[in-house]
Amino acid sequence: MTAHYTVTDRIAVITMDNPPVNGLGLSTRQAITQGVAQAMADDQVVAIVLTGHGKAFSGGADIREFGTPKAMQEPNLLSVIAVVENAGKPVVAAVHSVAMGGGLELALGCHYRVVAPGCQIALPEVKLGLVPGAGGTQRLPRALGVETALNMIVKGDPVPSEVLAALPGQRLFDVLAGSADSLMAEAMTLAKEKADVGPLPKVRDLPCAHPQGDAYFQFARNMVRGIAKSLPAPEKCVDLVEVATKQKFDAGMLTERQTFLNLMWTPESRALRHIFMASRAASKIEDVPSDTPVRAIHKVGVIGAGTMGGGITMNFLNAGIPVVMLETAQAALDRGVGTMKRNYEAQVKKGKLTAEKLDQRMALLQTTLAYEDLADVDLVIEAVFEEIGVKETVFKALDKVLKPGAILASNTSTLDLNRIASFTQRPADVVGIHFFSPANVMKLLEVVRGAETSKSVLATTMAVAKRIKKTAVVAGVCDGFIGNRMIEQYIRQATFMLDEGASPEQIDKAIEKFGFAMGPFRMSDLAGNDIGWAIRKRRAQENPNMRYSKSADLLCELGRFGQKAGAGWYDYPAGSRTPVPSAVVSEMLAKHRADIKQPQRRLSSEEIVDRLVLSLVNEGAHLLAEGIAAKAGDIDMVYLTGYGFPMFRGGPMRYADEVGLIKVIQRMQAFAQNPADDQAFWTPAPYMQALAEKGQNFTG
């Protein structure tokens, strides 16, 4: 059973017990309604207390049931809430830890609510591209007031229970318990007090209005449109709260339900629900059990005090983990520490950090020029120049001084981790931890699993990623791993289109309109064009048959390395990061096109987007076939959290599923007819072909 029924001192207690968050799946819904019926049939029972076992009251609906018959199978959540609300005996919700989504809607259906301090309260459905579907948009404004409720519904972020309980005039909570330990006793006391009280109160009967009416909702709608961009759900939330102020409750409930069902089938909601599931699945590694021993990480070493090393260090300082930072020269250390401190000081000025916290974090940092000072660290991450000889020197030095059981990690973005591991006598302790720049900001962490990386090291690394609040995705060893191997094809397509007549700004604008945070040329300017130049030079030696446009090399030969040089694919006026189309680049491209005798044509925005996005899809399919990426969802998480792929499209693999793999393949076959492109690349990956032939897709 996923809910238990007991009777104590004439009070029936229904306890949801469906770990980890007491999700309101079918069996739990059935158990709640059966419990209420049992209590109503027992003359000795005078009241009911509804609560949740473990770490939550209820986290809401079981997302795995969304879009399946189980979600609507009776009793559905609306029916459960109706049973609770219409019970002839008082029902008291004893709310603790977490009450979100359907869990909060269930509590709102109870006659009374007692809440523990520190409970996280939210209606987060908007983050799945939905609106609350079991009365949240109609009851919460009645319980909390229109403005507070609308803010919660539109944002979807949790609010501490004590904050809501302190609001003047709120009717959400009847009692704020003294503590989590006293919650049940206080709920039982309230249930006894209300056992013989007259008509039972219902949130649905509370008044709901806003003094500014139409003017307020138009203002709210305008604000939400600016934030929501391509997502329809936030504006629908405004519409539904407005309905709560203008229609009778039952009519508002019908409107809410129809809106919920309509949104359920939108591509945006499908994409966001895919992201929700993929983000949780990314941390699960098929052959690494959840009970795999995890090593203690009390102290971390970082090799390199440059931009990347400093950013990596800040992640650990932010989490309260001491760091020893090593460099080869004191001047480099001083520069690195100075940059970190300025970053923290900027946060203090913006009110995001207190001066006390700044001092606490910097006090956790130790700097050194000697490898011997790393002898007691539990994990060390090298962030040195991306050249295999430099990595060899570092790892051989680390191997000599680190204690047994310490984890040796490389921040390499492209190099062979197995070769790096071979520089040590402990390859099982070597792992790739690839941060993305700026490392203290970007959420993505590629965890690269070498051929000999132990399961313990892998499990520990995933736990560390969670501790420093990163989204970790496991990748196998290949040149570029998941993200950079795919982005190479994306950049190649962008430069091939330059050869054919497109401009950098045309290509950037097309993909940014599609939803990317930044187009390929703005992105290259930000990262540094010299980085890609170095990779292409290495590629030319390793794989001379790989075809590239020479335009990017010509740009670098002009010294246009990007924002840091004040000039790249765009011009950057002194002190500005705003890209300005460059006459120098236009002239360079015109000469290059003439030199290679490339016929010019006008490329449509549709072609630009398809060539860029589908290049990611095709390479992603190869990665899945090779086992470099374990799941299509892992690829999507890499691109959503590391490369600015639009969230509302769900990632490249999810987007391909939405388009349809048959259509994707047909489009690739059309691109393969273009002699100005790398025609061989557009042969659809056999893995994708096989899925399409079976009527299957990447993400299930």
C-alpha positions as CSV (number, residue, x, y, z in Angstrom):
1,M,0.0,0.0,0.0
2,T,1.2,3.5,-0.7
3,A,-0.9,5.0,2.1
4,H,-1.6,3.7,5.6
5,Y,-4.8,4.1,7.7
6,T,-4.7,4.1,11.6
7,V,-7.0,5.4,14.3
8,T,-5.7,7.1,17.4
9,D,-8.0,8.7,20.0
10,R,-10.9,8.8,17.6
11,I,-8.8,10.6,14.9
12,A,-8.2,8.7,11.6
13,V,-4.8,9.3,10.3
14,I,-4.1,8.7,6.6
15,T,-0.4,8.6,5.9
16,M,0.8,8.7,2.3
17,D,3.8,6.4,1.9
18,N,5.0,6.5,-1.7
19,P,8.8,7.3,-1.6
20,P,10.7,9.4,-2.4
21,V,8.2,12.3,-2.3
22,N,4.8,10.6,-1.9
23,G,3.8,11.1,-5.5
24,L,0.1,11.0,-6.1
25,G,0.1,8.0,-8.5
26,L,-3.0,5.9,-9.0
27,S,-2.4,3.5,-6.0
28,T,-1.9,6.5,-3.6
29,R,-5.0,8.2,-4.9
30,Q,-7.0,5.0,-4.4
31,A,-5.6,4.5,-0.9
32,I,-6.5,8.1,0.2
33,T,-10.1,7.8,-1.0
34,Q,-10.5,4.4,0.6
35,G,-9.1,5.9,3.9
36,V,-11.6,8.7,3.8
37,A,-14.5,6.3,3.1
38,Q,-13.4,4.1,6.0
39,A,-13.2,7.0,8.3
40,M,-16.7,8.2,7.2
41,A,-18.1,4.8,7.8
42,D,-16.7,4.5,11.3
43,D,-18.9,6.2,13.9
44,Q,-16.1,6.2,16.4
45,V,-14.0,8.5,14.1
46,V,-14.7,12.2,14.6
47,A,-12.0,13.7,12.3
48,I,-9.3,12.9,9.8
49,V,-5.6,13.9,9.6
50,L,-3.9,13.6,6.2
51,T,-0.1,13.6,6.1
52,G,2.9,12.1,4.3
53,H,5.5,9.7,5.6
54,G,9.3,10.5,5.3
55,K,10.7,13.5,3.6
56,A,7.5,15.0,2.1
57,F,3.9,15.7,2.6
58,S,3.6,15.2,-1.2
59,G,5.6,16.3,-4.2
60,G,2.5,16.2,-6.4
61,A,1.5,14.1,-9.4
62,D,3.6,11.2,-10.6
63,I,5.0,12.7,-13.8
64,R,5.5,9.2,-15.2
65,E,1.7,8.9,-15.5
66,F,1.4,12.1,-17.6
67,G,-0.2,11.4,-20.9
68,T,-1.1,7.9,-19.9
69,P,-4.5,6.4,-19.1
70,K,-3.4,6.0,-15.4
71,A,-3.4,9.8,-15.0
72,M,-7.1,10.0,-15.7
73,Q,-8.1,6.7,-14.2
74,E,-10.5,7.1,-11.3
75,P,-10.0,8.3,-8.8
76,N,-8.1,11.0,-10.5
77,L,-6.6,13.8,-8.4
78,L,-9.7,16.0,-8.9
79,S,-11.9,13.2,-7.6
80,V,-9.6,12.6,-4.6
81,I,-9.8,16.3,-3.7
82,A,-13.6,16.3,-4.1
83,V,-13.8,13.3,-1.7
84,V,-11.7,15.1,0.9
85,E,-13.4,18.4,0.5
86,N,-16.9,16.9,0.7
87,A,-16.2,14.7,3.7
88,G,-18.7,15.2,6.5
89,K,-16.0,15.1,9.1
90,P,-13.1,17.6,9.3
91,V,-10.0,16.8,7.4
92,V,-6.8,18.4,8.6
93,A,-3.7,18.4,6.4
94,A,-0.5,18.0,8.4
95,V,1.9,19.5,5.9
96,H,5.7,19.2,6.2
97,S,9.0,19.2,4.3
98,V,7.5,19.5,0.7
99,A,4.0,20.3,-0.6
100,M,4.2,21.0,-4.3
101,G,1.9,20.7,-7.3
102,G,-0.8,18.2,-6.7
103,G,0.4,17.9,-3.1
104,L,-0.4,21.5,-2.4
105,E,-3.7,21.2,-4.3
106,L,-4.7,18.3,-2.1
107,A,-3.9,20.2,1.0
108,L,-6.0,23.1,-0.3
109,G,-8.9,20.7,-0.6
110,C,-8.7,19.9,3.1
111,H,-10.8,21.8,5.6
112,Y,-7.8,22.9,7.7
113,R,-4.1,23.0,7.3
114,V,-1.3,22.8,9.9
115,V,2.2,23.3,8.5
116,A,5.7,22.7,9.9
117,P,8.2,25.5,9.6
118,G,10.7,25.1,6.8
119,C,8.3,23.4,4.5
120,Q,8.7,24.2,0.8
121,I,5.4,25.3,-0.8
122,A,5.0,25.5,-4.6
123,L,2.9,25.0,-7.7
124,P,5.7,24.2,-10.1
125,E,3.7,23.0,-13.1
126,V,4.7,26.0,-15.2
127,K,8.2,24.5,-15.3
128,L,6.8,21.6,-17.2
129,G,5.0,23.8,-19.6
130,L,1.7,23.3,-17.8
131,V,-0.7,25.1,-15.4
132,P,-1.9,23.5,-12.2
133,G,-4.6,21.1,-13.1
134,A,-6.4,20.2,-9.9
135,G,-7.7,23.6,-8.7
136,G,-4.4,25.3,-7.9
137,T,-5.2,28.4,-10.0
138,Q,-8.7,28.7,-8.5
139,R,-8.0,27.8,-4.8
140,L,-4.6,29.4,-4.1
141,P,-5.7,33.0,-5.0
142,R,-8.6,32.5,-2.6
143,A,-6.3,31.3,0.1
144,L,-3.4,33.7,-0.3
145,G,-4.7,36.7,-2.3
146,V,-4.4,37.2,-6.0
147,E,-1.0,38.8,-6.3
148,T,0.9,36.4,-4.0
149,A,-0.8,33.4,-5.6
150,L,-0.2,34.6,-9.2
151,N,3.5,35.2,-8.5
152,M,3.8,31.7,-7.1
153,I,1.9,30.1,-10.0
154,V,3.8,32.0,-12.7
155,K,7.3,31.4,-11.3
156,G,6.8,27.9,-9.9
157,D,9.5,28.5,-7.3
158,P,9.1,27.1,-3.7
159,V,8.4,29.5,-0.9
160,P,9.1,28.7,2.8
161,S,5.9,27.9,4.8
162,E,6.7,30.4,7.5
163,V,6.9,33.2,4.9
164,L,3.4,32.4,3.7
165,A,2.0,31.8,7.2
166,A,3.1,35.3,8.2
167,L,1.2,37.1,5.3
168,P,-1.7,39.3,6.6
169,G,-5.1,37.8,5.9
170,Q,-3.8,34.5,4.5
171,R,-6.1,31.5,4.7
172,L,-3.7,28.9,3.4
173,F,-2.5,27.7,6.8
174,D,-4.6,27.7,10.0
175,V,-1.6,26.8,12.3
176,L,2.1,27.2,11.9
177,A,3.4,24.4,14.1
178,G,6.2,25.0,16.6
179,S,8.4,22.5,14.9
180,A,8.4,19.5,12.6
181,D,8.4,17.3,15.7
182,S,5.2,18.8,17.1
183,L,3.4,18.9,13.8
184,M,1.3,15.7,14.2
185,A,0.4,16.5,17.8
186,E,-0.8,20.0,16.8
187,A,-2.7,18.6,13.8
188,M,-4.4,16.0,16.1
189,T,-5.3,18.7,18.6
190,L,-6.9,20.9,15.8
191,A,-8.8,17.9,14.4
192,K,-10.3,17.3,17.9
193,E,-11.2,21.0,18.3
194,K,-13.0,21.1,15.0
195,A,-14.8,17.7,15.4
196,D,-18.1,19.2,16.5
197,V,-17.8,22.7,14.9
198,G,-20.6,23.7,12.4
199,P,-20.3,23.8,8.6
200,L,-16.8,22.8,7.5
201,P,-14.9,25.6,5.8
202,K,-13.9,25.1,2.1
203,V,-11.3,27.2,0.3
204,R,-13.5,27.2,-2.7
205,D,-16.1,29.3,-0.8
206,L,-13.6,32.1,0.0
207,P,-14.0,35.4,-2.0
208,C,-11.5,36.2,-4.7
209,A,-11.0,39.6,-6.2
210,H,-8.4,42.2,-7.1
211,P,-9.0,45.9,-6.5
212,Q,-7.5,47.0,-9.9
213,G,-9.2,44.2,-11.8
214,D,-8.6,44.4,-15.5
215,A,-5.7,46.9,-15.2
216,Y,-3.8,44.6,-12.9
217,F,-4.2,41.5,-15.0
218,Q,-3.1,43.4,-18.2
219,F,0.0,44.6,-16.4
220,A,0.7,41.1,-15.2
221,R,0.2,39.7,-18.7
222,N,2.6,42.2,-20.2
223,M,5.2,41.3,-17.6
224,V,4.8,37.6,-18.2
225,R,5.0,37.9,-22.0
226,G,8.4,39.5,-21.7
227,I,9.7,36.7,-19.5
228,A,8.0,33.7,-21.0
229,K,9.2,34.2,-24.6
230,S,8.2,31.1,-26.5
231,L,6.4,29.3,-23.6
232,P,2.6,29.5,-23.6
233,A,2.0,28.3,-20.1
234,P,2.9,31.4,-18.0
235,E,0.4,33.6,-19.8
236,K,-2.2,30.9,-19.4
237,C,-1.5,31.1,-15.6
238,V,-2.4,34.8,-15.6
239,D,-5.6,34.0,-17.6
240,L,-6.7,31.4,-15.1
241,V,-6.1,33.5,-12.0
242,E,-8.1,36.2,-13.7
243,V,-10.9,33.6,-14.2
244,A,-10.8,32.9,-10.5
245,T,-11.7,36.5,-9.9
246,K,-14.5,36.7,-12.5
247,Q,-16.2,33.3,-12.7
248,K,-17.9,31.0,-10.2
249,F,-15.6,28.3,-8.8
250,D,-17.0,25.4,-10.8
251,A,-16.8,27.3,-14.0
252,G,-13.2,28.3,-13.2
253,M,-12.3,24.7,-12.5
254,L,-13.6,23.6,-15.9
255,T,-11.6,26.3,-17.6
256,E,-8.5,25.3,-15.7
257,R,-8.9,21.7,-16.6
258,Q,-9.4,22.3,-20.3
259,T,-6.3,24.6,-20.3
260,F,-4.2,22.0,-18.6
261,L,-5.2,19.3,-21.1
262,N,-4.6,21.6,-24.0
263,L,-1.1,22.4,-22.8
264,M,-0.3,18.8,-22.1
265,W,-0.1,18.1,-25.8
266,T,1.9,21.1,-26.8
267,P,5.5,20.5,-28.1
268,E,6.8,22.9,-25.4
269,S,5.3,20.9,-22.6
270,R,6.5,17.6,-24.1
271,A,10.0,19.1,-24.3
272,L,10.0,20.4,-20.7
273,R,8.7,17.1,-19.3
274,H,11.4,15.3,-21.2
275,I,14.0,17.7,-19.7
276,F,12.6,16.9,-16.2
277,M,13.0,13.2,-16.7
278,A,16.3,13.4,-18.5
279,S,17.9,15.6,-15.8
280,R,17.1,13.0,-13.2
281,A,18.1,10.1,-15.4
282,A,21.5,11.7,-16.1
283,S,22.7,11.0,-12.6
284,K,21.9,7.3,-12.9
285,I,24.6,5.1,-14.5
286,E,23.4,1.7,-15.5
287,D,26.3,-0.4,-14.2
288,V,27.1,1.8,-11.1
289,P,24.6,0.8,-8.4
290,S,23.2,3.5,-6.1
291,D,24.9,1.8,-3.1
292,T,28.4,2.0,-4.7
293,P,30.9,3.3,-2.0
294,V,31.6,7.0,-2.3
295,R,34.9,8.5,-1.2
296,A,35.0,11.4,1.2
297,I,36.0,14.7,-0.4
298,H,37.1,17.1,2.3
299,K,39.8,19.1,0.5
300,V,40.3,19.8,-3.2
301,G,43.4,20.7,-5.2
302,V,43.2,22.8,-8.4
303,I,46.2,23.0,-10.9
304,G,46.2,26.3,-12.7
305,A,45.0,29.8,-11.6
306,G,43.8,31.0,-15.0
307,T,40.2,31.8,-16.0
308,M,39.2,28.1,-15.9
309,G,41.2,27.2,-12.8
310,G,39.8,30.2,-10.9
311,G,36.2,29.4,-11.9
312,I,36.6,25.8,-10.9
313,T,38.0,26.9,-7.5
314,M,35.1,29.2,-6.9
315,N,32.6,26.3,-7.2
316,F,34.2,24.5,-4.3
317,L,34.7,27.6,-2.2
318,N,31.0,28.3,-2.7
319,A,30.2,24.9,-1.4
320,G,32.4,25.4,1.7
321,I,35.1,23.0,0.5
322,P,38.7,24.1,1.1
323,V,40.9,24.4,-2.0
324,V,44.7,24.3,-2.5
325,M,45.4,26.2,-5.8
326,L,48.8,25.5,-7.5
327,E,50.6,27.5,-10.1
328,T,54.1,27.6,-11.5
329,A,54.7,31.3,-10.7
330,Q,53.6,33.6,-7.9
331,A,52.5,36.3,-10.3
332,A,50.1,33.9,-11.9
333,L,48.7,32.9,-8.5
334,D,48.3,36.6,-7.6
335,R,46.4,37.3,-10.8
336,G,44.1,34.3,-10.3
337,V,43.3,35.1,-6.7
338,G,42.7,38.8,-7.6
339,T,40.3,37.8,-10.3
340,M,38.3,35.5,-8.0
341,K,38.1,38.2,-5.3
342,R,36.9,40.8,-7.9
343,N,34.2,38.3,-9.0
344,Y,33.0,37.9,-5.4
345,E,33.2,41.7,-4.8
346,A,30.9,42.2,-7.8
347,Q,28.4,39.8,-6.3
348,V,28.6,41.8,-3.0
349,K,27.8,45.1,-4.9
350,K,24.8,43.4,-6.5
351,G,23.5,42.2,-3.2
352,K,23.9,38.6,-4.1
353,L,26.6,37.9,-1.5
354,T,27.4,39.4,1.9
355,A,30.9,40.7,2.7
356,E,31.1,38.2,5.5
357,K,30.4,35.3,3.0
358,L,33.1,36.7,0.7
359,D,35.7,36.6,3.6
360,Q,34.6,33.1,4.6
361,R,35.0,31.8,1.0
362,M,38.4,33.4,0.4
363,A,39.6,32.0,3.8
364,L,39.1,28.5,2.5
365,L,41.7,29.1,-0.3
366,Q,45.3,28.2,0.1
367,T,47.8,28.9,-2.7
368,T,51.1,27.2,-3.4
369,L,53.9,26.7,-6.0
370,A,54.8,23.2,-4.7
371,Y,53.2,19.9,-5.6
372,E,54.0,18.6,-2.1
373,D,51.3,20.9,-0.7
374,L,48.7,18.7,-2.4
375,A,49.7,15.6,-0.4
376,D,46.5,15.6,1.7
377,V,43.8,16.6,-0.9
378,D,41.1,14.1,-1.7
379,L,40.5,15.3,-5.2
380,V,42.7,17.3,-7.6
381,I,41.5,18.9,-10.9
382,E,44.0,20.1,-13.4
383,A,43.1,23.1,-15.5
384,V,46.3,23.6,-17.5
385,F,46.9,24.3,-21.2
386,E,45.2,21.9,-23.5
387,E,48.3,20.1,-24.8
388,I,49.0,16.4,-24.1
389,G,52.7,17.1,-23.1
390,V,51.7,19.6,-20.5
391,K,49.1,17.2,-19.1
392,E,51.7,14.4,-18.9
393,T,54.0,16.6,-16.8
394,V,51.2,17.5,-14.4
395,F,49.9,14.0,-13.9
396,K,53.3,12.4,-13.4
397,A,54.0,15.0,-10.7
398,L,50.6,14.4,-9.1
399,D,51.1,10.7,-9.1
400,K,54.2,11.1,-7.0
401,V,52.7,13.2,-4.2
402,L,49.0,12.4,-3.9
403,K,47.9,10.0,-1.1
404,P,46.4,6.6,-2.0
405,G,42.7,6.9,-2.8
406,A,42.9,10.5,-4.0
407,I,41.0,11.2,-7.3
408,L,43.0,12.7,-10.2
409,A,40.8,14.6,-12.5
410,S,41.4,16.4,-15.8
411,N,39.5,19.3,-17.1
412,T,40.4,18.4,-20.7
413,S,37.8,19.3,-23.3
414,T,39.0,17.1,-26.1
415,L,42.1,15.1,-25.2
416,D,42.3,11.3,-24.7
417,L,41.6,10.6,-21.1
418,N,42.9,7.1,-21.3
419,R,46.3,8.4,-22.4
420,I,46.3,10.9,-19.6
421,A,45.5,8.1,-17.1
422,S,48.4,6.1,-18.5
423,F,50.8,8.8,-17.2
424,T,50.0,7.6,-13.7
425,Q,50.4,4.3,-11.7
426,R,46.7,4.6,-10.7
427,P,44.5,4.8,-13.8
428,A,41.5,3.6,-11.9
429,D,41.6,6.8,-9.9
430,V,41.6,9.1,-13.0
431,V,38.5,10.7,-14.3
432,G,37.6,13.6,-16.6
433,I,35.7,16.5,-15.0
434,H,35.1,18.9,-17.9
435,F,33.8,22.3,-16.7
436,F,32.3,24.8,-19.1
437,S,33.4,28.4,-19.2
438,P,32.7,30.4,-17.1
439,A,33.2,27.5,-14.8
440,N,31.6,29.2,-11.8
441,V,28.5,30.0,-13.7
442,M,27.8,27.2,-16.3
443,K,25.7,24.3,-14.9
444,L,27.1,21.6,-17.1
445,L,29.8,19.1,-16.0
446,E,30.9,16.4,-18.5
447,V,32.2,13.5,-16.4
448,V,34.5,11.5,-18.6
449,R,34.8,7.8,-17.8
450,G,38.1,6.3,-18.8
451,A,38.6,2.6,-19.7
452,E,39.9,1.9,-16.2
453,T,38.0,4.6,-14.1
454,S,36.6,2.8,-11.1
455,K,32.9,2.7,-10.2
456,S,33.8,4.3,-6.8
457,V,35.5,7.2,-8.5
458,L,32.6,7.7,-10.9
459,A,30.0,7.6,-8.1
460,T,32.1,10.0,-6.0
461,T,32.5,12.4,-9.0
462,M,28.7,12.4,-9.6
463,A,28.1,13.1,-5.9
464,V,30.7,16.0,-5.9
465,A,28.9,17.5,-9.0
466,K,25.6,17.5,-7.0
467,R,27.4,19.0,-4.0
468,I,28.7,22.0,-6.1
469,K,25.2,22.3,-7.9
470,K,26.2,21.1,-11.3
471,T,24.3,19.0,-13.8
472,A,26.6,16.1,-14.5
473,V,26.5,13.9,-17.6
474,V,28.7,10.9,-18.1
475,A,30.6,10.6,-21.4
476,G,32.9,8.0,-22.8
477,V,36.3,8.7,-24.2
478,C,36.6,10.2,-27.7
479,D,37.9,13.4,-29.2
480,G,35.7,16.1,-27.8
481,F,33.5,13.8,-25.7
482,I,29.8,14.6,-26.2
483,G,29.5,18.4,-26.4
484,N,32.6,19.4,-28.3
485,R,32.5,16.5,-30.7
486,M,29.0,17.6,-31.7
487,I,29.8,21.3,-31.8
488,E,32.6,20.7,-34.2
489,Q,30.0,19.6,-36.8
490,Y,27.8,22.5,-36.0
491,I,30.7,25.0,-36.5
492,R,31.7,23.2,-39.7
493,Q,28.2,23.7,-41.1
494,A,28.2,27.4,-40.1
495,T,31.5,28.0,-41.9
496,F,30.4,26.0,-45.0
497,M,27.4,28.4,-45.2
498,L,29.8,31.4,-45.1
499,D,31.5,30.0,-48.2
500,E,28.1,29.7,-49.9
501,G,27.2,33.3,-49.3
502,A,25.7,33.7,-45.8
503,S,27.1,36.3,-43.4
504,P,28.0,35.6,-39.8
505,E,25.2,37.9,-38.6
506,Q,22.6,36.2,-40.9
507,I,23.5,32.8,-39.5
508,D,23.6,34.0,-35.9
509,K,20.2,35.8,-36.2
510,A,18.6,32.7,-37.7
511,I,19.6,30.3,-35.0
512,E,19.0,32.8,-32.2
513,K,15.5,33.3,-33.6
514,F,15.1,29.5,-33.4
515,G,15.9,30.0,-29.7
516,F,19.6,29.5,-29.1
517,A,21.1,31.8,-26.6
518,M,23.9,32.7,-29.0
519,G,24.7,31.9,-32.6
520,P,27.9,30.1,-33.6
521,F,29.9,33.1,-34.5
522,R,29.1,35.1,-31.4
523,M,29.8,32.0,-29.4
524,S,33.2,31.5,-31.1
525,D,34.1,35.1,-30.4
526,L,33.2,34.7,-26.8
527,A,35.2,31.4,-26.4
528,G,38.2,32.6,-28.4
529,N,38.7,31.7,-32.1
530,D,42.2,30.7,-31.4
531,I,40.9,27.7,-29.4
532,G,39.2,26.3,-32.5
533,W,42.2,27.1,-34.6
534,A,44.4,25.0,-32.4
535,I,42.0,22.1,-32.6
536,R,41.8,22.3,-36.4
537,K,45.6,22.2,-36.6
538,R,45.7,19.1,-34.5
539,R,42.9,17.6,-36.6
540,A,44.8,18.3,-39.8
541,Q,47.7,16.1,-38.5
542,E,45.5,13.3,-37.1
543,N,42.8,13.2,-39.9
544,P,44.0,15.0,-43.0
545,N,40.8,13.9,-44.9
546,M,38.5,16.0,-42.6
547,R,37.1,18.8,-44.7
548,Y,36.9,22.4,-43.3
549,S,36.2,25.8,-44.6
550,K,39.3,27.9,-44.5
551,S,37.4,31.0,-43.5
552,A,38.0,30.5,-39.7
553,D,41.7,30.0,-40.2
554,L,41.9,33.1,-42.3
555,L,40.2,35.0,-39.6
556,C,42.7,33.8,-37.0
557,E,45.6,34.7,-39.3
558,L,44.4,38.3,-39.1
559,G,44.7,38.0,-35.3
560,R,40.9,38.3,-34.8
561,F,40.6,35.9,-31.9
562,G,37.3,37.3,-30.6
563,Q,36.1,39.5,-27.7
564,K,39.4,39.3,-25.9
565,A,41.2,40.8,-28.9
566,G,38.5,43.4,-29.6
567,A,37.9,41.7,-33.0
568,G,36.7,38.4,-34.2
569,W,33.8,37.5,-36.6
570,Y,32.5,40.8,-35.3
571,D,34.1,44.1,-34.2
572,Y,33.9,45.0,-30.5
573,P,34.3,48.7,-29.8
574,A,36.7,49.5,-26.9
575,G,35.1,48.5,-23.6
576,S,32.1,46.9,-25.3
577,R,31.0,43.3,-25.7
578,T,28.3,44.2,-28.2
579,P,29.1,42.6,-31.6
580,V,29.1,44.9,-34.6
581,P,29.1,43.5,-38.1
582,S,32.7,43.9,-39.5
583,A,33.6,45.3,-42.9
584,V,37.0,43.6,-42.5
585,V,35.3,40.2,-42.2
586,S,33.0,40.9,-45.1
587,E,35.9,41.8,-47.3
588,M,37.9,38.7,-46.1
589,L,35.0,36.4,-46.9
590,A,34.4,37.9,-50.3
591,K,38.0,37.4,-51.3
592,H,38.0,33.8,-49.9
593,R,34.8,33.0,-51.9
594,A,36.4,34.3,-55.1
595,D,39.6,32.4,-54.4
596,I,37.8,29.1,-54.1
597,K,35.4,30.0,-57.0
598,Q,32.4,29.1,-54.8
599,P,29.1,30.0,-56.5
600,Q,27.1,32.3,-54.3
601,R,23.4,32.0,-53.3
602,R,20.9,33.2,-50.8
603,L,20.4,30.8,-47.9
604,S,17.0,30.8,-46.1
605,S,16.7,31.0,-42.4
606,E,15.0,27.5,-42.5
607,E,18.0,26.0,-44.2
608,I,20.5,27.7,-41.8
609,V,18.6,26.3,-38.8
610,D,18.2,22.8,-40.2
611,R,21.8,22.5,-41.2
612,L,23.0,23.6,-37.8
613,V,20.6,21.7,-35.7
614,L,20.5,18.5,-37.7
615,S,24.3,18.3,-37.8
616,L,24.1,18.0,-34.0
617,V,21.4,15.4,-34.3
618,N,23.4,13.2,-36.8
619,E,26.6,13.4,-34.7
620,G,24.6,12.7,-31.6
621,A,23.2,9.5,-33.2
622,H,26.7,8.3,-33.9
623,L,27.6,9.0,-30.2
624,L,24.7,6.9,-29.0
625,A,25.7,4.0,-31.4
626,E,29.3,4.1,-30.1
627,G,28.2,4.2,-26.5
628,I,30.0,7.6,-25.9
629,A,26.6,8.9,-24.7
630,A,24.5,6.3,-22.8
631,K,21.1,8.0,-23.4
632,A,19.7,10.5,-25.8
633,G,18.5,12.5,-22.8
634,D,22.1,12.8,-21.7
635,I,23.0,14.5,-25.0
636,D,20.0,16.9,-24.6
637,M,21.2,17.8,-21.1
638,V,24.6,18.6,-22.4
639,Y,23.2,21.0,-25.0
640,L,20.6,22.6,-22.8
641,T,22.9,23.3,-19.9
642,G,26.2,23.9,-21.7
643,Y,25.5,25.2,-25.2
644,G,22.4,27.4,-25.0
645,F,20.0,25.1,-26.9
646,P,16.5,26.4,-26.4
647,M,14.8,24.8,-23.4
648,F,11.3,24.9,-25.0
649,R,12.6,22.6,-27.7
650,G,14.0,20.0,-25.3
651,G,17.5,19.5,-26.8
652,P,18.6,18.3,-30.2
653,M,17.6,14.7,-29.9
654,R,14.2,15.6,-28.5
655,Y,13.7,18.2,-31.2
656,A,14.5,15.5,-33.9
657,D,11.8,13.3,-32.3
658,E,9.3,16.2,-32.4
659,V,10.1,16.8,-36.1
660,G,9.9,13.1,-36.9
661,L,13.0,11.0,-37.7
662,I,11.7,10.2,-41.2
663,K,11.5,13.9,-42.0
664,V,14.9,14.5,-40.4
665,I,16.5,11.8,-42.6
666,Q,14.8,13.2,-45.8
667,R,16.2,16.6,-45.0
668,M,19.7,15.2,-44.4
669,Q,19.5,13.3,-47.7
670,A,18.7,16.7,-49.4
671,F,21.7,18.3,-47.8
672,A,23.9,15.5,-49.1
673,Q,23.2,16.7,-52.6
674,N,25.0,20.0,-52.0
675,P,28.5,19.9,-53.5
676,A,29.6,22.9,-51.3
677,D,28.9,20.9,-48.2
678,D,30.6,17.8,-46.7
679,Q,28.3,15.4,-48.5
680,A,29.6,12.3,-46.8
681,F,28.7,13.7,-43.4
682,W,25.0,13.9,-44.3
683,T,24.7,10.2,-44.7
684,P,22.1,9.6,-41.9
685,A,23.6,7.7,-38.9
686,P,22.7,4.0,-39.2
687,Y,21.4,4.1,-35.6
688,M,18.9,6.8,-36.5
689,Q,18.0,4.9,-39.7
690,A,17.2,1.8,-37.7
691,L,15.0,3.7,-35.2
692,A,13.1,5.4,-38.1
693,E,12.5,2.1,-39.8
694,K,11.1,0.6,-36.6
695,G,8.8,3.6,-36.0
696,Q,10.8,4.5,-32.9
697,N,12.6,7.6,-31.7
698,F,15.6,8.8,-29.7
699,T,13.9,9.8,-26.4
700,G,11.1,7.3,-26.1
